[in-house]
Amino acid sequence: MQTKKVILMSAALGLASVAAQAQSTEQMQQALAQAQAAAAQAQAAARQAQAALEQALAAVEQAKKSNAAVAAAEPAAKSASSGSGLTVGNSSSSVTLYGLIDVTLGYKNNATSADANGNRANQFTPQVAWFSGNRWGLTGSHATSSGPDPIRAIFGLESEFVANTGEVDTPNILFNRGAWVGIQSDALGKISFGRQNALGRDPAASAVYGDPYGPAKANLEQGGYTNTNNFKQLIFYAGTPNNSNGDGNRVGGTRINNGIVWKKAFSNGLVTGLQYSFGVDPSAARFDTRGSSATGSLAYNGSDYTVAGFVTSGTVASETLTDLNTYRHTAYSFGGNMQVTPLIRVNAGYFGYTAQQAAGVGDRNDRAWTLSAKLTPKGPFDFAVGYQVMTAENAGTSGGFVLDAFRDMSGVKAATVASGNRSTAYGSATYHLDNVTEFYVAADHLETDGTYLAAQAKGAKSQNEFGLGMRYKF
């Protein structure tokens, strides 16, 4: 009996143990299911967090691109000498107001023609700005899409004035320095329509070596050296026959009317450009090929050097339009610059020019070269020096002075042509008060030989110029 009780108790305990074990397994399974559910919820939360992070990063990247589009509007039309300007805009559009005021107190000898006794007067007076024409302008940009490389609509308006008097620089032309509109993107390049710089003088071509004051690297902006003083006359070889003096007549110059310009910078350092300017007959108010021109340019930006060049060909007609013939003018140039040391940049270039002249006179043939350097030591000062020689053969004259390149030579007479050299040495020192305001002292010395006479020297064979000035950029 006792044995039977023991057996029954053992069986009961075994059944209780099995029941307890079954209950524990069920709880473990429930706990495991709960853990799996919690893990799934954690994974879903992690995916949501990752999606939110990706959206935030995408928003940051879009903001960067929008800011880049706005920033790109600022240099769309400004020259290298412009200040940062005042910009207003939003994520897709912006307009920048900018300008430059340059005043010079200058001295030069042989400033007048000789009197009856052969004497010439000197001048010491405020003069046209030594380095750059005073100007104000507006540039703008509008991104037409939000992609990684949006096509931007761009424009530029720039007007030159005389700071000493407040006059407009060119009568009857408000935006004499530029009035154009176009489109731009990295893939497309920059296409602009209207009045703008001749491509040959731009930073995509000879501006990187024409003198020491231009940019070191080729780019798509408008700019380049000017034509105020004796050492600035080299720029006319980089001009075209299509310009205007305010009364509708065509004259040679360094800007074009009715122009189409394409420029593009490639990732391998190449910068290319093409330009065409339509001729226009103001008497008939129609387009024709008289006064038209075409230019091609090519540049390469190396690590510490830049090389560039251009070719321009155009037809020049009489300013009076009484001569219906056209005269072919062609110019070419090549050169470059090198950053020899962190303190010294050297620039050098060569120019060639040929022009058809009136019947019986023969062609004009010019060649020129330039060598210059810019020194930028630490501190507020920088220095520049240069030398250039312009050689003319069988060149047409007006009033006894050799005509600039791309001028009307239909009335040239064989008895009045000139040949000789025009050489100019120049230098300057500039003190930068900050990145907006600077003061400068500059000088140049001009000499001519043979029968070459320069209009600036009023018939003398030499001239000295000296200037003190202040520049303010905004």
PyMOL commands that set and color helices and strands:
alter all, ss='L'
color gray80, all
select helices_A, chain A and resi 2-73+199-201+206-208+230-238+414-416+455-457
alter helices_A, ss='H'
color red, helices_A
select strands_A, chain A and resi 86-89+93-108+123-127+134-143+152-161+178-185+189-197+255-265+270-281+286-301+305-316+327-341+344-355+364-375+381-395+397-398+401-402+418-432+437-448+462-473
alter strands_A, ss='S'
color yellow, strands_A
deselect
rebuild
show_as cartoon
